[in-house]
Amino acid sequence: MTGKRYPGLPSAHSCTGCKACGDICPHQCISFPSGGDGHWYVNVDTSKCIRCLRCESVCPVINRRKPLSKASAPYAAWTVDTKLRSKSSSGGTFAQIALAFLHDGGYVAGAMIEETRVRHIVIQSDTELNLLQGSKYVQSDTSGIYSEVLTLLKNGKKVLFSGLGCQVAALYNVIPHRLWSNLFTIDLICHGVPSSMDLDTQVQDRTAIFGVRYR
């Protein structure tokens, strides 16, 4: 036991739901029950907590990193691959970058949709890329993804991670600086995420409009 107090994680109002604290907890004493509004809320089982405070060390709300460099000039881009672009929501830039990583033997982490659930997964083949394409509109479940990326980096693999700003910030808190050279990230501009309870409605609306299930 290295700490003398229980962790002081962000309140329900300020927590981003990145779930990095749950990944890093050595005793799995952190859970994320869903509230009545469909959002996740962090819960610490103090009967299991050893007060190591590792959860605090990876929290992007508690530990805000300073920018690594000055702001760069903005660019607009899209892929010239029309087939790839037709399956994408924003010009296919992410898909094109992801393909370059996959063809070079790297791994790509991003969000996929399963019925009414969105979660982060890692892929290593271009045949899986379609799983990560398209907009999701709700926050993804990142349980386990930080540990998986950390393991890949420790094994000398290159990883491209795409996610919301809080998820990317949390990932850099989890990954030791010595492993950053093989980690590449793409963070999405986020203005807040709707509840996961809204995903059913979104899927039903798109089915009614297009006559197909949306992926």
N, C-alpha and C positions, 0 to 999 in steps of 0.2 A: 504494500500500500504506500503510494508516494504522495498522495494528497491528504489534507486534513479535513476536507469538506466535500460535500457532494457537488456534482457539476452544476453550474449555473447556465444552462442552455437558454436560448432565446425563448421569449414568450410566444404564445400562439399567434399574436399579432405580428411579430417580427421574424419568426422562423420562415425560411424559404421552402422547406420540405425537400431539401437536397438529399437527405438521408445519409450523408457521409458519416455522421456520428454513429449510426447503427453499424456501418461497415467496419469501423475502426475499433469498436468496443470489444475487448478481449473476452468478455464474459456474456456477450449477447444479452445484455440487460436493458437495451434500448429498443422500444417498439414504436410503431407509428399507427395508432388506432385512427380510424376515419371518424371525423365528427359528423354531426347532423347535416352539415353543409357540404359534405363530400370531400373536404380537404383533410390532409394528414396532420396529426398533431403529435409531437414527440412526447414520449412517456418513459421515464427512467424507473426501473425496478430497484429501489434502494436496498432490497434484501440481497441482491446479487452484486451491486455496484461495489468495486474495490477502491473507488475514488482516485483512480489514476489520472483522471482529467484529460485523457487522450481525446475524448469526444470534443472537448472545448478547443483543443489545438487544431482540429480540422474544420471547425465551423466557419463558414465564410462570413457570417454576420458578426461573430466575435473577432475574427482575425481578418481584417480587410487588408489585402496586399496593395502596395503602391504600384502604379503602372510601371512595367519593365522598360518602357521607352516612351518617347514623345508620340503624340497622335500622328498617324500616317495620313497621307492623302487618300481620299475616298476613290473607289473605282466601281464601275458597273461592269458586270461580266455575265456571260452565258456560254454554254457549250455549243459548238457548231454541229455536234452529233444530234441530228434531229430525232432519232429514235430515243436517245437518252433523255433529251429535253422534253419529249412528249409524255414521259412517265414522271416528270419532276414538276414541282410547284413554283419554283423560283429560278427558272432558266437552266437548271441542271448543273450549276457550278459545283455544289457539294458532290454530286454523283461523279463528275469528271475528276475531281481531286481524289475522291475515294478510290476510283478505279486505278489511278496512278499508284496509290499505296498498295492496293491489293496485288497488282501486277508486279510490284517490287518485293513481294513477300511479306508485306506488312499486314496489320490488322486494323479494322475500322469499328468504332463503337458509336452507336446511334440509336434513335428511338424507332420502335416498330409498334404497330397496332395489332392487337388480337381481340377481335370482337369489340368488347367495351373496355378494354384495358390497353394502356400504352406503357411500354417498358423499354429500358435500354438493354441492348444485346451487343455482343461482339461477333463480327463476321470475318471470314478470311478468304472468301471466294467471291468472284464477280457474279456468280450465279445467285448469290444471296443479296446482292445490292438492292434489288427491288423491295426488299423488306424494310429498308431504311428510307426509301423515297416517299415523297408526298407529305403534305402538312398534317399535323396531328391535332393541333388546337387545344390540347390539354397537357398538363405536366406529366412527364413520364416517371414511372417507378424505377429508381436507380439502385434499388437494393442489390448489393453484391457486385455492382459494376466497378466500383473503385478498387475493390480487392482483386478483381479479375484483371483490370488494366495494370495494377501494380505487379502482379505475378508475371504478366507478359513482359513488362519493362525489365524486371529483374532477370529474365531469361534472355535479354538482349534483343527483344523484338521492337520494331517500330510500331507505334500506335497513333492513329488519328481518332480523336474524340470530338464528337459534335453534340452540343447540348446548350441549355440555357446558361446565362451568365453565372448564376449562382452555382450550377453544377460544375462548370469549368473552374470557377474559383475554388470550390471544394476539392476538386481533383488535384489542383496544384498544392493544396494544403496537405493532401494525403501522400502525394508522391515526393520522395526526397529529392532535393535539388540535383544530386549527382545523376539522377535518372532522367532529367528533363530533356537531355539532348535527343532522345528517341521519342519524345512525346510532342505531338502536334495537335492543336485544338482549334475548333471553329465554334464560336459562341454566337447564338442567335439574339437579335434584339428583342427584348422582352418588355411588355408593358403590363405584365400581370397575367396569370393563367386562370381560366375558369375551373370550376369544380369538375372532378371526374364524373360526377352525376350528370353532367351536361352532355357527355359523350354519346349516351344512348339517343338523346334527342337529335344530336348532330348526324348520327348514322341514319336515323329514321328519316330526317329531312332530306339527306342526300339520296336515299333510296327512293323517296317519293319523287324527287326531281329527275334523277337520272335512270331510275329503274334498276340500279345495281348497288351492291354493297361497296362502300368506299374504303379504299386502302391508301 
